[in-house]
Amino acid sequence: MKNITVLGSTGSIGRQTLEVAAANPDKLKIRVLAAHNNVPLMIEQIEKVQPDFAVLSDAKAARALKEAYRGKTEILSGKEGLLAAATYEKSDTVLGAMVGYAGLRPVLAAICSGKDVALANKETLVAAGHLVMRAVADHNVSLTPVDSEHSAIFQSLRGGYHACLSFPRSATARDEVKRLILTASGGPFRHLKKEELKHVTLAQCLKHPNWVMGRKVTIDSSTLANKGLEVIEAHWLFAMPYEKIDVVIHPQSIVHSLVEFKDGAVLAQLGIPDMRLPIQYAFSFPERYDCSFGQLDLVKAGSLTFEAPNLEAFPSLQIALDCGKAGGDLPCVFNAANEECVNAFLEGKITYTDIPETVKRVVTTWKNTETPDIEAIEAADHTARLLTREQLQKL
């Protein structure tokens, strides 16, 4: 039985994680729920899974939860509550599914307290990959990817390595890999030209053709910023140089990613576009649980197609790649600027094409710090957000 803390329980990944746990009651036990401010859904989740305690990071929402909920589960709040959730002694595995940069400190705390981590929050590695992976090694814990693309690479690497099956981050094992190939659906606008993107609406952006996701990641998917973040995440997860990581558009979202080896062999992981499958694998690894959800029918899936990303129409991908290759605190700055721009777009304050244009202005004027510690990362995140808001006010 694995005992799990869910950071971000009311979000898309968090809700699907509870479905996975419900489908595997003899294998997975939810010990702690943590979220930001969704009181009604948190009450529903508490009553369903009966955790040892629950956390809302927003203090006002936590007070409302305490007033509305009359059960036995203890209610905590704020940053202290999140850290208590991340380090809870009765949990052995922490799911990191908080949205954006906010997940960094809790995930680091979980690692440093000896917890295994199932990571859905890619921004944690984007902002501070060098610190996170060093902590994983220092505390001898596992960090298993939840993102469908990274789960696919993780599974394909394990299926293809001959040099070192048990620890694919070794230099010998990496030498067997020619490249990692991350797939992207291309989102709802992949056929549009750059000038046509100026007129897309929020409602159009939120209609992803294949996946059911949260609002922020759905916007990022459409701009290809999400794929840029995932390339940076893959760099850290698999200790792979950027020159050996490629992106292809795969509109059907059936091939979740691929690994090409130096002998020309290509291994891929296929499945229906359902996040519950990689979530379950992150918890079951190194075992596999029975499938409680949909399964792939290749005949019904039909043709599988691939194409190159349009970097002219969707420059966010290239901006992210450039920041990743530069290293230092620039990936953190890219993430902060992108989060601020996406929030502004969600609030109807800017246009769709303002997102990459504003992010580019912020990152191109940034003075990079090559080896930032956690305090420098936090300062960079804060300053980048202020600079982005200044840029947005000029629009």
C-alpha positions, 0 to 999 in steps of 0.5 A: 500500500502506497500512502499519498499526499496530493499537492493540488488535489482540486486541479485537473491532475489532482482530481484524476489522481483521486479517480486512480486511487479509487480504482486501486483501493488496495494499493493506494491510500490518500493521506493528505489533500492540499489545494489553493482555495476551492472550498466546495470541491475540497469538502467533497474530496475530504468526504470521499477519501477521508484524509488525515488532514487537508490544506488550503493555502489561501488563508481566507478559503481555509477559514471558510472551509473550517466553518463549512466542514464539520467532520474529523479531518483536520484543516491547515492553511498557508505555506506552513500547511503546504509544507506539513502536507509535503513532509507528512510522516505517514505519506511515502509518496507526494504527488506534485500537481500544483499549478506553476512556480508555487509547487517548487518549495513544497516539492523540494521539502518533500524530497528533502524529507525523504519522500518519493515524488510523482511530478506533474508540476513541470515548472518545478524543474524548469525553475530550479532543475539543478537544485531539485535533481541534486536534492533527489540524489542527495536524499536517495529518493525517486522522482517519477514523471507524470506528464504523459510525454515524460512518462512515455520517455521514461518507459521507452528508455527502460525498454531500450537501455542495455548498458544500465537498466536500473539507472538510466541517468548514467553517462554510459546509458545516455550514450546509447540514446541518439535523441528524445522525441517529445510529441505535441498535439499542436493544439487547436490552432496548428494550421493558422498563420501568425497573422490569423492568431491575433484574432483567436479568442479565449473560448477557442483556446480552451477547446483542446482537441484531445486532452482535458486539462486545466485552463493555464496548461491548455493555453500553454499547449496552444502556444507551444510554451508548454512543449518548451517547458517540457523540453527543459523538464526532459533535460533535467529528468533524463540528464540529456543535452538539449541537442538530443531533444526534439519536438514533433507535432502529432495531432492524434495524441496517441504516440506520447513520445519516442526515444531513438537509439544510436543503432537506429531503433526507435521505441515509443509509448502509445495510449489513449489521451487520458492522464489517468494512465501516466498518473497510475504508472507513476504510482505503480512503477516498477509494477503495472496495475490493471487498467481501470480506464480506456485502452487503445484500439489501433484500428479505431485510432486510424492514421498517425501523422507527424509534422514539424512545429511552426516556430514562426507562428508559435515562437514560445517554443523557441524562446523556451528552448533558448532560455533552457540552453542558456541555463542559470535563472533564465528558464525561471524568468521565462516561466514567470513571464509566461505565467503572468502573460497567460493570467493576463490573457485569461483575464481578457487584458491582452491578446493571444499574440501578446503572450509570446511577444511580451515574454520575449521582451522580458527574457531578452533584457534579463541579466542571467545568473549562471548558478543561482541558489534557491534564494536567487531563484525566488528573487528572479521569479519575483523580479521577472513578474514585476517586469512582465507586469510593467510590460503588460501595462504598456500594451 
